[in-house]
Every structure is written in structure tokens, then in C-alpha cells.
């Protein structure tokens, strides 16, 4: 799935990327649904009933063989469904930053959502946008979803502040980052890809986040609930839906 995205970026002209994805989606999804059919797992995004999720990048039970969703996507989808108003049938304007194809596909099937995806470079995004200088007026969106992006942004506080600015009163955002440290840490002297890889664990990350990420979001004016959704579910459901029980959902409202 993600290998295809990389291949599409390199080989195909930009105007063909959407067509390539649609062809892949229509041809592979039905075959995978049959090949991996079972009753022990269910993907919340594509509703596939499965024997198991696939191992991916060294992690067991990570990837849906039908739509390509990962644990973090399935966690957020369950949160959307169980804890938010996103699927209540009311029209809402939603901004999806750095769209992951499985999430995009599932969100686009919700016809009541006025959906806009954005990225600086991804061929799958509908618009290009610098999230530290968003070209939208205040109070433009009801919902913002941005996952595993802020760790790549030098001025993450500016991006958080921009998200808050374009969110309508009463709206909400889910802003996820990898939490891998005890405390958020960055050092301006760490400036090369190899140093970032060594210190932050990724050549393009600008910092390591700790649980104080919540206070970082609050510092720009959000009211934040850090919800350990998996811990609030039964262990059988955690296994059934293939999620990480230790991952928190950062649910942000405009206070
Ligand atoms: Zn799926």
C-alpha cells in the first residue's frame, strides 16, 4: 500500500496518481477480502472481517490487508465513531492534513462530510498547504485531523496555533504525534539528517515528544483531553480491532 504510494510519486505523472490509487483500490480490495476473510478481527475503516492483521515494519497485527489501515488509524476511527459527532449525519467541514490513503478513502465515503485533504507534497492531497501559515480565514473548519505531522515541523507551536485559529468555535481537532520520550526534547544544534536519526529516531523529525505534548497543545489555547481509548475498551475489543492500548488520542477543542 505505502510502497505503491512511493512508486506512484516517483514513476507516474502527478495527474495520474489518483487514477492509479483508484485502480489499485478497486482491484486489490475484493481479492484481499476473500484471501484474509475470518471472524477474529475487524477493520473499523473498511469493515473487513479478517483472520488477522498483517505484520508491518516489525510490528505484529499492524496492517489491514484490505485497506492498509494501521493501528493508529483504527484507533482514531473508533474514536471518531464512539466519542465524536463526526458520523451523526450533520454536514461538517473537515480538514485532513497529510492524508493517509486508507483514512481518506473511508472519510470520503461519508457523504455528509465536506472533506479537504492537504499536504506540502503528497500526490494524494487535494490542496497544498503550509500548516504554519494556513491560507484560510479564522473559524473555517468544524473538524481537523492531523496525525504524525507536527514532529516534522520546526515551529510546531505555530502550526498548532494555526489549527486553533481556523477551527470554528464548537469545533474540534485530533492532533496526533508519536510519544516516545519522558519529556518533549529538541536541540537547535541537531540539524542534519544523520544527527536527527541518531537523537530523534528519524532523519526528518525535529524533536521527541513526551506526555507533556498535552500542555504544549494547551499553551496555544486548546482545551485538550488525552484519552487512552484502548485502556477504556475490553482487551478482546483491543485485539479484535487491532489497536495499541497505550496510544492516547489528543482531542482538542477551541476554548
Ligand atoms: Zn481495513
Boltz pocket constraint, residues with backbone or C-beta under 6 A from the ligand:
constraints:
  - pocket:
      binder: B
      contacts: [[A, 43], [A, 44], [A, 45], [A, 46], [A, 47], [A, 48], [A, 64], [A, 65], [A, 66], [A, 67], [A, 68], [A, 69]]
      max_distance: 6.0
